[in-house]
Amino acid sequence: MIGIKKLDRYILQKFLLIFVGAFFICLFVFMMQFTWRYVDELIGKGLSMEILAKFFWYMGITMVSQALPLAVLLASLITFGNLGESFELLAMKAAGVSLRRVMAPLAVVSVIVGCISFYFQNKTSPEAQINLKTLLFSMKQQSPAVEIPEGVFYNGVPNINLFVQQKNAETGMLYQVIIYKTDQGFEKAQIVLADSARLEMTSDKMHLKLDLWSGEQFQALQTAGTSPMMSNGAEQPYDRETFQYKQLLIDFDSNFNLMDKEMLSGMPQAKNMKQIVHSVDSVEHELDSVGKQYYKQLQTSYYKRPRLLPQDSIHIVRMAQKQGKQALDFDKLVETMPSTQALSARQMARASIKSMKSDLEWKQMVTGDGDNYIRRHWVEWHQKMTFSLACILFFFVGAPLGAIIRKGGLGMPTVISVIIFIIWYMISTSSMKMAREGSINMVVGMWISTIVIAPFSVFITYKSNLDSVVFNLEAYKNLFCRLLGIRTKRHLMRKEVIIDEPRMDVIPQSIDELRRDCLAYNEQKQLRRAPNYGKTFFHYQPDAEVEAINYKMEMLIEELSNSRNTKILGVLNEFPILYVTAHTSPFHNAKYNMAAGVFFPIGCVLWFRIWRFRLRLYRDLRIIVRTCNRLDQVITGTEDATETSGAEADALAVQQNHKKKWRVLKWLAVIVVAVLFAFVSWNGYQRYRYKKAVQQSEQRRKKAEQADQPIGPRTLTLPAAAPDVSK
């Protein structure tokens, strides 16, 4: 007997409780979504509670396979989110229990759930699908319940339109009734007017009994040789009857008639995997035999080689020799034929082509239906496996995400679960549809959702076991900025507590050294020039000078960041963040650089990127020099930019605002020009397409006008050494 530890029982208790609740909630959502699709066709049918109970029971069984993956995902996410939010997961890790050990019992449960899902799909669901479809079709064909409204024409009764001005709900009496009957055809339509009426169902529920009082009946009469549609209304004969009491018996079957289940036994949803394979094998065998038969027919009818008699061959050769050619021009033969004979030949050719086309289309439809039948069966076969495997994969998605997010309850976990499931479901549904239509490979279409979710589950599980911060948006933002070369700024703030004061006696020397290094580097390297392509990709060497400059600058900033002077901190924020390797080579590995340089299109893009970073480094070094000058002035007390009067400060602010405005206007102008260029290019392209379409239409029109002309040139090539038969 396998012993279960207290920790495993505790985790299983938490998970199973949430899983059961999540499963029934998901099942209810899927059932409501399915019911909503057919609510317009099922409402107002007067169905009994027994029929509705069977309908929802079979529907629930068929929806189990769809609800289980979402329930596993939601339950695992909430369970581990609760453990992380209450610091229970942290306590387990502190006690030496890894996340993998915590997930182990629930992983076994997810495998069991996957097996249950497979059992329902392969054993229980096929029979439930037959019963559900049978009930659904029978309910659609069920006659609606008679609930006559006031003031409008009611057409719920077959072949009858009924108008009621007023009705009494307590007595069931109808007042001011107009009945338009077409049960005998429109030629013998009847109009009944009554002061009052009562509508009842017969005991066998096969007829409606309508009692009428104080009314008249009109029936159209059709005379011999007269069409009621062509005759004038004033001249149309009719029969009129006045009555004090009249009873009408109307055919109306309100009984629920269940259709035969055998009619739906052939659909793929009603078969298990063994039956699906057997059906596919039998259909493929039939299609192979039919295809071979069609191939033989086409060989003997449409694609047979013509056989000429010897005298016909000699006649053709003589005609070709008269033309002085080795190939016989059939257009010349058609021109020499009489017009009636040529017209008859063209008509026969067109009729033959149309007959051939219709025959081939029919054969294509027959084989296409067989292929569609096979694809629908294979879709169901693969779906039984993918939905079962999804239960396991979704656990390895939900549990790590819950451990990383550390949010319990029904808020954030539910949103994340639904988003993940919707993405998976959309991929699965769209790919399944394309596989059913034959647009993509069957295996690829049915397993692409699993192929997408499996690496994600492995990645999330691996990161969670390493306690990696997967959802650190700042890290992804920094990575994105580094890849695109987006600038980042420093944000130094005044510290509340300062332990080590900056050494102001050595700071001016460090500033002067940093300034001289930047100036010397800019003069020596000539960064504004384009980089050498060969040195960039085939002779990678790290730039130690820039690394030294960056190190000195960062040490200076770190030292002065302990200052209490806000002016110094404001100047330090103006120092740029240097990219010390982006201007040398695209990669740190020499092999990668050589591979990128060999592939010229990729290498060209990377070369321009390196040039861009060289120009940026040139500007950054100049900014460092200017900032060092300002910093030196602030430290020595000679800088007056921060101690200017209010008017000068306002003027400086206005000047900076003007610069920003001009910069914004410049970019707006660039965007407008780009949009105009794109619009003009698109307009030109559309005009080109229009002209091309007009030309093609003109060509088709000319071909249509020449349709009565002889068929295009067809030639019969003669052998190189044709016998002389002119004698």
Secondary structure, DSSP 4 states (H G I P E B T S, - for coil): -----HHHHHHHHHHHHHHHHHHHHHHHHHHHHHHHHSHHHHTTS---HHHHHHHHHHHHHHHHHHHHHHHHHHHHHHHHHHHHHTTHHHHHHHTT--HHHHHHHHHHHHHHHHHHHHHIIIIIHHHHHHHHHHHHHHHHHSPPP--PPSSSEE--STTEEEEEEEE-TTT-EEEEEEEEE-TT-GGG-EEEEEEEEEEEE-TTSSEEEEEEEEEEEEEE---TT--TTTS-GGG--EEEEEEEEEEEEEE---S--PPPGGGGTTSGGG--HHHHHHHHHHHHHHHHHHHHHHHHHHHHHTSPPP---HHHHHHHHHHHHHHT-SEEEHHHHHHHS-HHHHHHHHHHHHHHHHHHHHHHHHHHHHHHHHHHHHHHHHHHHHHHHHHHHHHHHHHHHHHHHHHHH---TTSHHHHHHHHHHHHHHHHHHHHHHHHHHTSS-HHHHHHHHHHHHHHHHHHHHHHHHTT--TT-HHHHHHHHHHHHT----------S--SS---TTTHHHHHHHHHHHHHHHHHHH-TTSPPPHHHHHHS----HHHHHHHHHHHHHHHHHTT-S-HHHHHHHTTSPPP-SSTTT-S-SSHHHHHHHHHSHHHHHHHHHHHHHHHHHHHHHHHHHHHHHHHHHHHHHT---SSS--HHHHHHHHHHHHHHHHHHHHHHHHHHHHHHHHHHHHHHHHHHHHHHHHHHHHHHHHHHHHGGGSPPPP-EEEPPSS------
